């Protein structure tokens, strides 16, 4: 009788373990198609990529005052204009990549006032 209880206990344990593993695998396979759909949603035509980038620039606070000029050719986005600072220039590149641009050529210049002034070495006091 003790052997039967031991065998049944092991069998139940094995079945529960298999059930948990099967559920875990099912969750992983369900998550993959969602990622594929998100990637497929990116525009691929140059005109669609351009529209997406321009919309992102219009909504970005750091690029709103002077939106940069953008052209898209063969999936490559070229950005020109003046950025308030290096962060705004980097944001423009990220927006373009996020809209499906295969490559981004960022020719923006950083405004002269935004560059950090060189620090002068402190004078020594005697």
C-alpha positions, 0 to 999 in steps of 0.5 A: 500500500505504501508503494502504491501511494509513493508511485501515485504521489510521484505520478501526480508530481510529474503530471503537474510539472508537465502541465506547468511547463506546457503552459509556460511554453504556450505563453512564449509562443503566443508572445512571438506573433505580437512582436512580429505584428509590431515590426510589420506595422512599420511603414516601408514606402518612402512617402509613408516613412517621411509622413511618419517622421514629420508627424513625430517631429511635429509632436516632439517638444525639442524639435517643435520650434524649428522642425528639421527638414527630412527627405527619404530615398530608398529607405534612407532618411536624411535630416538637415536643420539646426538642433537646440542641443545634442539631445534633440539631434539624437532624438531626430535620429531615433524618431526616423529609425522608429518610423522604419528608415533603414538608415539615417543620415543626420546632417543637423547642426547643434546651435552655437549657444547650446554647446557647453562653454569650455571651463577655465581652470580655477586659479590657485590662491596662495 
